């Protein structure tokens, strides 16, 4: 019996003997996968909004072929990053609003948006550059815009919803596009951009009638 045949016979007789090799391979695969996602996110957070697959591979310390073994195309990598960011921000987004006064809840939403948008800022900037070449990012862009709007609208009482100009102004003020303009286009620090956003919200709330809006 040859050495190879003997090894195959032993493996068939004792399947558990090959488990460590399989588990080790899977563990290396999981490790590479995590390193790729981590490398991509760190590059974007560091200011490289359009890192190439080669740069991601270099940052992760793996071969470019390994990147494409884990992600058939860049959209699948963007999808994984999107899911990772969602895990970070969803606890903030979904926390209940405890005040009965919708105005207080709107101020709470504004504070939450500062935290959420600042977490998302480099990744949303990167996605905005690539979304016209990426079906996933284009669809994700539309989905996020819709969710942002719905989260504002559901906090508004019926009389304010009937005031289309006021409702749309609040949606625009509390949008990521507004945060991007303050932080990226106007170059404001996060704290100052948050103060400006709060000021805009207060101005809109003050322009609304004080009674009959519940």
Secondary structure, DSSP 4 states (H G I P E B T S, - for coil): --HHHHHHHHHHH-GGGGHHHHHHHHHHHHHHHHHHHHHHHHHHHTT-TT--HHHHHHHHTS-HHHHHHH-SSHHHHHHHHHHHHHHHHHHHHHSPP--S-HHHHHHHHHHHHHHHHHHHHHHHHHHHHHGGG-HHHHHHHHHHHHHHHHHHHTTS-HHHHH-HHHHHHHHHHTSHHHHHIIIIIS---HHHHHHHHHHHHHHHHHTS-SSS--
